């Protein structure tokens, strides 16, 4: 019985410990992914869930116009968990692509990209009301851990029930 409990606890802990070693991920951006904007901001700002190493050219952000030109201006600036780069003005409308490469404090390199649209005119509010916000990975992690803990509790209850049943049967 003790072996089963120890094995169950070790198994449950093995599912809980890996998130401690999770890598950095993009948690915020301005402008945001897949948004429609009417005017380019002065700079691109990306926020991550952990500190970034300030490696100078090791961290980079490129802002590609619809024609494929990098409209980023000057050097990329890294401060804490945030990275920024100034944007040169552009008269182009259409889909812009933000590409980034950062090194998190634990030394892991993260490459990624997303797009946003520069449009003319005003977007009716009703078109944006139905936009779905994707569930973040942290919610998925929490739900997984809760499921594992629930399974472990059910397993322990069943083992206790069987043990009690054996004691009652053996005394007869």
N, C-alpha and C positions, 0 to 999 in steps of 0.2 A: 504494500500500500504506500509506504514512504517513497519507494522508487518511482511509482507512478506520479505522485505529487511533485517530486523533485523534477522529473522529466517534463511534466506539464508546465511548471514554473520556468524552467530553462527554455522551453519552446516559446512560451509567451514573451519572455524577455528578449529572445532573439528577434522577434518581430518588432519590438518597441525600440531597441537600441539603434538600428540603422538610420532613422531620421536624424540622429545627432550628427551623423556624417554627411548630411545632405549638402549639396552644392548651392552656390548662389543662383538666384533667379531674378528676372526682371519683375518688379512689383508695381511700378508706376512709370508713366511716360507722358511728356508734354511736347507735342500733341500726342494724343493717345492712338492706339492701334485701331485701324479701320474707321476713324472718324472723318467727317467732312468739315473742313474749315474754310473760311472765306479769305483769311489773311495769314500769311506765314508769321510765326512768332519770331522774336529776335534770336532765340536759341532753342536747340533741342535739349531737353532735360530728361535723363533716365535715372530711375531710382531702383536700387536692388535691395534684397532682404538681408545682406550682410556687407560689412566694410569691404572696400576695394583697395588693392595695392596701388599706390601712386607710382607707376613705372614710366611716366613720361609717354613715350611713343608705344608702350606696351598696351595701353588702353586706347581705343579709337572709336570714333563715331563718324560715319559717312552719311550724308543726306543726298540721295540720288534723285534728280529731277526726272520728269517723264521722258526727257530726251537722253537721260543717262549721264548727265553732268553732275559731279559732286559739288553741291552749293554750300558745303560747310566752309566756314571762314576761320582762319587762325587754328591754334592748337586745341586739342581736347583738354578739358579741365576736370580733374578728379578730386573730390572732397568727400571723405567718409564713404557713404554708400551711394553717392550721387556722382554722375558724370554728365558734363554739359559741353556743348559746342555751339558757337555762334553760327547763324545762317545768313548767307548772302541773299539779297533780294532776288526774286525771280518773277517774271511776268507770265510764266507758264502755268497753266491749270492742268489738272489731271492727278494721276497717282504718283506720289513721292514714296521712296523707299528709304527707311532708316536701317542701316547696318551697323552693328556694334561688336566690339571685341573687348572684353574686360578680364582682369585677373582678380579673383576674390582673395580675401585675406589668407585663406588656406592654400593658396597657390594654384587653384584650378582655373583654367581658362574657359570662359563662356563666350560663345559666338552666337549671334542671333540677329533677327531682322523682323521688321513689321512695316506695314504701309499705312498711309493716310492720304486723303484726297483734298486737294486745293480746288475749290469750286467757285463759280461766279453765282451771285444771287443769294437768296435766303432759302433755307430749307424749312418747310413747314414743321412745326413741333410734333405734329401727329406721326410723322415718319420716324422720329427718334423714340417715341414712346414704346414701341414694340421691340426695341433692341434688347436682346438677351445678354446678360452679363455672364460669362462662363464661370463655372465653379472653380475656385482656386485649388491648387494641389494640396494646400494645408487642410482644407475641409475633407478631401479624400483621405488624407492620412489619418485625421481624427476619426473618421467613420470606420476606417480599417482597424485601427487600434481598439475602438469600442467593440467591433464585431469579434475580434480575437479574444478580448477580455470576457465578453458574453459567452463565447464558446467554451472558454476555460472554466467559467463558473458552472455552466451546464455539465461539463465533464466531471468536475469535482462533486457536484450534487449526485450525479449518477453513481460515481464510485462510492460515495458515502452510503447511498441507498443499498447498493449491492453488499457492502461490508456489513451493514446492519442486518440485511436479510440472511447472510451467512451465519451471523451470531445467533439469530433467532432459530434458524434451522439446526444448527449444531447443538443447541441446548435441548432440543426435543428428543 
